[in-house]
């Protein structure tokens, strides 16, 4: 019976060693996952900061106002954004392909993706309206986007200004365009572009030069 006791002892020792090894492996994996998660969190935080800078440029500046450095920031943000899936990442890519690359169809798809992630993204609706406006003059679709942007953000002077431009070109609805410009000026009295657009509209509408 001595030989049986040795076999049982050997089996128990081997099994325990295996279990211990598995336990150590699981513990190591758990630690690695925690470390990796924290690293990803910190990396994501840094990327969010960099993207926030690019988004601030995209929201507050038109294409003609961009400096070379700001264009580079946007291009780098697009490179980062292409590796992630979020409303902001698709928003940045939409701006890039609309304003800089002039690939309007692709830009529209990206803005729609941004809105799937965040249906309340007023700036995405506004920029999508700008894209429809520039893409073969789809003014009616542009107006629909501006209206949605304003519904979400009623104090958006830029959306009112852009909608005025669309109304002016869509069936020459000058009266509606003037109403949009006036509302834009009420919200942002120091926007020279809106005054200019309203002046051009009065000029076209019954040649109201005064």
C-alpha positions in Angstrom: 0.0 0.0 0.0 3.0 2.2 0.4 3.3 2.7 -3.4 -0.4 3.9 -3.5 0.3 6.5 -0.8 3.2 7.8 -2.9 1.1 8.1 -6.0 -1.7 10.0 -4.1 0.9 12.3 -2.5 2.5 13.0 -5.9 -0.9 13.6 -7.5 -2.0 16.1 -4.8 1.3 18.0 -5.0 1.2 18.2 -8.8 -2.4 19.4 -8.8 -1.8 22.0 -6.1 1.2 23.3 -8.0 -0.9 23.6 -11.1 -3.7 25.3 -9.3 -1.2 27.7 -7.7 0.2 28.4 -11.2 -3.2 29.1 -12.6 -4.0 31.4 -9.7 -0.8 33.4 -10.1 -1.5 33.7 -13.9 -5.1 35.0 -13.2 -3.8 37.5 -10.6 -1.1 38.7 -13.0 -3.7 39.1 -15.8 -6.0 41.1 -13.5 -3.1 43.4 -12.5 -2.2 43.9 -16.2 -5.7 44.7 -17.1 -6.0 47.3 -14.3 -2.7 48.9 -15.4 -3.7 48.8 -19.1 -7.1 50.4 -18.2 -5.5 53.2 -16.3 -3.0 53.8 -19.1 -5.8 53.9 -21.6 -7.7 56.3 -19.3 -4.8 58.7 -19.1 -4.1 58.4 -22.8 -7.8 59.0 -23.5 -7.8 62.1 -21.2 -4.8 63.6 -23.1 -6.4 62.9 -26.5 -9.6 64.5 -25.2 -7.6 67.7 -24.3 -5.9 67.8 -27.7 -9.2 67.2 -29.5 -10.9 69.9 -27.4 -8.4 72.4 -28.7 -9.1 71.3 -32.3 -12.9 71.4 -31.7 -12.6 75.0 -30.3 -10.9 76.0 -33.5 -13.5 74.2 -35.6 -16.5 75.7 -33.8 -15.2 79.3 -33.7 -13.3 79.8 -36.9 -14.2 79.6 -40.6 -12.0 77.9 -43.1 -10.6 81.3 -44.4 -9.6 82.3 -40.9 -7.5 79.2 -40.2 -3.7 79.7 -39.7 -1.2 77.1 -40.9 -0.7 76.0 -37.2 -4.4 75.6 -36.7 -4.7 73.5 -39.8 -1.9 71.3 -38.6 -3.7 70.9 -35.2 -6.9 69.9 -37.1 -5.0 67.4 -39.2 -3.3 65.8 -36.2 -6.7 65.7 -34.4 -8.2 64.0 -37.5 -5.4 61.4 -37.4 -6.2 60.7 -33.7 -9.9 60.8 -34.3 -9.8 58.2 -37.0 -8.7 55.7 -34.4 -11.6 56.3 -32.0 -15.4 56.3 -32.1 -17.1 59.2 -30.5 -19.3 62.2 -31.4 -16.3 64.6 -31.2 -14.0 62.4 -33.3 -16.5 62.1 -36.1 -17.3 65.9 -35.7 -13.6 66.8 -36.2 -13.3 64.5 -39.2 -16.5 65.9 -40.7 -15.1 69.5 -40.5 -11.8 68.4 -42.0 -13.3 66.6 -45.0 -15.9 69.4 -45.6 -13.8 72.5 -45.2 -10.3 71.5 -46.0 -10.6 68.4 -48.3 -13.9 69.5 -49.9 -15.1 65.9 -49.8 -18.7 66.8 -48.9 -20.3 63.4 -49.3 -17.8 61.8 -46.8 -18.2 64.8 -44.5 -22.0 64.3 -44.3 -21.6 60.6 -43.4 -19.2 61.6 -40.6 -21.5 64.3 -39.2 -24.4 61.7 -39.2 -22.2 59.3 -37.2 -21.4 62.1 -34.7 -25.1 62.7 -34.3 -25.7 59.0 -33.7 -23.3 59.2 -30.7 -24.8 62.5 -29.6 -28.2 63.4 -31.0 -28.0 66.8 -29.2 -24.9 68.0 -30.9 -26.0 71.4 -32.2 -22.6 72.2 -33.7 -22.7 69.0 -35.8 -26.1 70.0 -37.2 -24.8 73.5 -38.0 -21.7 72.2 -39.7 -23.7 69.6 -41.6 -25.9 72.4 -42.8 -22.8 74.3 -44.0 -21.7 71.2 -45.9 -25.1 70.8 -47.7 -24.9 74.5 -48.5 -21.5 74.1 -50.1 -22.3 70.8 -51.8 -24.1 71.7 -55.0 -26.3 74.3 -53.2 -28.6 71.9 -51.3 -30.1 74.9 -49.5 -33.3 73.2 -48.3 -31.4 70.4 -46.6 -29.0 73.0 -45.1 -32.0 74.9 -43.6 -33.3 71.7 -42.0 -30.0 71.2 -40.3 -29.8 74.9 -39.1 -33.3 74.6 -37.7 -32.3 71.5 -35.7 -29.2 73.3 -34.5 -31.2 76.2 -33.3 -33.8 74.0 -31.7 -31.0 72.5 -29.6 -29.1 75.8 -29.1 -31.5 78.8 -29.4 -28.8 81.3 -28.9 -26.6 80.1 -31.8 -26.1 83.3 -33.7 -23.9 81.5 -36.3 -26.7 79.1 -37.1 -29.1 82.0 -37.7 -26.6 83.7 -39.9 -26.0 80.6 -41.9 -29.7 79.9 -42.2 -30.1 83.5 -43.6 -27.6 82.7 -46.3 -29.5 79.6 -47.2 -32.9 81.3 -47.4 -31.4 84.1 -49.5 -30.2 81.5 -52.1 -33.2 79.1 -51.7 -36.0 80.5 -53.9 -34.7 84.0 -53.1 -36.5 84.2 -49.8 -35.0 87.5 -48.9 -37.6 88.4 -46.2 -36.9 85.2 -44.3 -33.2 85.8 -44.7 -33.4 89.3 -43.2 -35.3 87.9 -40.3 -32.6 85.4 -39.7 -29.8 88.0 -39.9 -31.7 90.3 -37.5 -32.0 87.5 -35.0 -28.3 86.7 -35.4 -27.4 90.3 -34.7 -29.6 90.4 -31.6 -27.7 87.4 -30.3 -24.3 88.6 -31.4 -24.2 92.4 -32.2 -20.4 92.4 -33.0 -20.6 89.9 -35.9 -19.5 91.9 -38.9 -20.2 89.1 -41.3 -23.9 89.1 -40.5 -24.2 92.8 -41.1 -22.4 92.4 -44.4 -24.7 89.5 -45.4 -27.8 91.5 -44.5 -26.5 94.5 -46.5 -26.1 92.3 -49.6 -29.6 90.8 -49.1 -31.2 94.3 -48.9 -29.3 95.2 -52.1 -30.6 92.1 -53.9 -34.1 92.5 -52.4 -35.9 95.3 -54.3 -32.6 97.1 -54.5 -33.1 98.6 -51.1 -29.8 100.5 -51.1 -30.4 102.6 -48.1 
